[in-house]
Every structure is written in structure tokens, then in C-alpha cells.
């Protein structure tokens, strides 16, 4: 139950359980008529009065306000902490289960803020499990049912997650519309870190749908806004997003410079708990940008990734981070002509990929196919590329999907599989409506 009536009803219930009359509960601080009005929901007690009544009734203030005991509140908060920890550590199935159990329990019905936290966490865990439709339904439900109770920061967080999910699902029009509903007016909202983060999600959607001119223009605006906000996080977000757009638009040197600056800012300013893990993650993303923008730096990237891999082993990093680091390491070794070393890394990637979303698994098997092709292991290369085809069968027609099909086609052509290669080329062209 929520609302003031439920508070009055709880006071009445506990009063009767204690065997008090309204006059006994009221004396000497309050009048019995005032207590009657509170119990009937016709008066709103002040926090001080609620605290007084809780003391006289021998129950917790938490119970009177929310309908849960202090012990239940502690259990709920502990459950939310465990669920968030599981999500942060990449234990996505466990996180999804814990959040769902909290919401199914019913204790959150009168705790709107904690219920929002659980629903938002469940949406993020559902997205991480690859169930984009489920995540989108949860996020839209959160916006629809809890919008009036939602803090502005949570509104932005939900919009960011929705934009990201729509983009990952391939619904780029909806992704852009979701972000532009907040950012697309003639006058921008006041720039904050949250709005900058939403801007980076919009920038990614522009780039994914091939609107590179708009992405370049908006990226410059976003970077200027981040400089006005002036916080390290805002600068890192904007620089990183603009670096990715620079890679997409063939401005490799600019991309590397912006990635260098983002990494330097983050390393110098984030002293929070877990910062070393976050820096490690940023470093493997940095190496990835370098490998694309400046392939000649592959040896430097390989050395950096070896250090990152060691750091991730020693920290409470999640499986996703370990997988992505190993995948970038395999790519760097392959670019350096070290196919055997690349093979060792790609095997560890495949061992970690079973519970990952389909697009990440497709990337892993595609790289494995490239490695097998380089090693001259034809049948294994064909097997890996067949797995790529299976994983991409129902993938949304995005630029990323087109790139994966195109790379698969090139590898199939290289290992003398012209029929399969031609089919992969056709699928790549279909993704871009050609």
C-alpha cells in the first residue's frame, strides 16, 4: 500500500494490537481527535509526530511510513546491494534472478524509490543477458508507471539505457528519437554529466546508422559542452565518444589523440574504489581504438593489453572485461603475424563467451575463424564461420552487422569457400539496403 491512508491504517492496526485507545496513544502530547484524523487519512502527520507515534507504539518509524519493518528494510537493501554487486561483476544471470526475486516478493510495493532501483537494475541485467526486447519493455514500463516519482537523474539514466538498447537491437530510428526527445529541441537542456552521457548514446546511434556528418557535428558540440561542465567524467565521456566517431570517419590520428587525452584525464582524476579496474577497462578500449586507427602500433597495444590482462586477473573484474581484453590481445597478435599466440588468446575468449550476447559471440567466433584461416586449419575456420552465420541469422541490419558479414565474406574468400563467401557478401549488402 502507498499513500497517506496506508500510514493511518498502520497506526490504527498497531495501536489496536497494543491495546491502546486513541486517547491513550495521544496523551499527553496530542489530542485524541488529531489521532483519529490521522488514522482516517484526513490529516498528514509531520515527521516529528510520526516519530513520536512510532516510539509510543513500540514500532519502527520505517514500518509506519513504508509498511515494512526495520529488519525487512535491511534485508531489502542488502538484497539490492548483492544484486548490484553481481551486475557490476558481470554475473548477469545471477543479478537478473536477484532483482526479479526482490520485485516478486511484494515488499517493495510501498517503497517507490527502492522499487525503481530494482526495476532499473533488472532492466540492465536483462539487457546484459542479451534480451533486448525484455529490457526495452522493462524500461518503458518504468517510464510509464513511475515517471511522476522518478528523480530527474533517473529519467536520464532510463533514457540512456533505452537509447542504447534500441541501438543494439538495430532500431536506430527509435534510438535517435528517444535521445532527441530530450536533446533535440531548439534549446538544449542545461548540460550536466547525465545529459553528456545521453549525448554520447545519441552520438553512437548517429554513427551506427551512418549519419556520420551529423555525428561529427554533434560530437563537436558535445565536446564543447563537456568543457563547460568541466568535470573529469564529462570530459572522458565526450572525448571517448568523439574518438569513436573519428575512427568511423577515417580520422585515425584525431581518434588516437582524443583517446590519449581521455585516458590521461581518467587516470589522473578517478581515485574512487575500483578505479584501477575502470582504468584497466579504459585501457583495453584504448588499445582497441589504436589497433583500428593506427595498426602500426600493434606491438605497443599488445604490450599494454598484456598488462591490462594481468590487472584484470588480480581485480574483481567481470567475465565481459576479461573476454574483451583477451579478444583485443588475439587481434593484436594476429596483426603482428603471431597466429599461434593469437590462437591461445582466442581459445580463452571462446571459453568465456557462452553466456554473452549474440553479437559479442559472433565477433569472437569471427576472430577465431580468422586465426584458424591464418594457421591453415581450413575445417576449423569453416566451422567457426558457420557459427558466425548462425549467430547473425536474426541479427538486426546495422552497420556493425554489415561489417561482421563483410569480414566473414573476406575470410571465406581467402580460404577458397566462394559459395559461402558470396552469401556472406549478399547479407552484408542487405544490411545497408543494397
Secondary structure, DSSP 4 states (H G I P E B T S, - for coil): --SHHHHHHHHHHHHHHHT--HHHHHTTTS-HHHHHHHHTTSS---HHHHHHHHHHHTS-HHHHHHSS-HHHHHHHHHHHHHHHHHHHTT-HHHHHHHHHHHHHTSTTTT-HHHHHHHHHHHHHHHHHTT-HHHHHHHHHHHHHHHGGG--HHHHHHHHHHHHHHHHHHT-HHHHHHHHHHHH-SSSPPPP-HHHHHHHHHHHHHHHHTT-HHHHHHHHHHHHHHHHHH--HHHHHHHHHHHHHHHHHTT-HHHHHHHHHHHHHHHHHH--STTHHHHHHHHHHHHHHHHHHH-GGGHHHHHHHHHHHHHHHHHTT--HHHHHHHHHHHHHHHHHTT-HHHHHHHHHHHHHH-TTS-HHHHHHHHHHHHHHHHHTT-HHHHHHHHHHHHHHHTT----HHHHHHHHHHHHHHHHTT-HHHHHHHHHHHHHHTT-
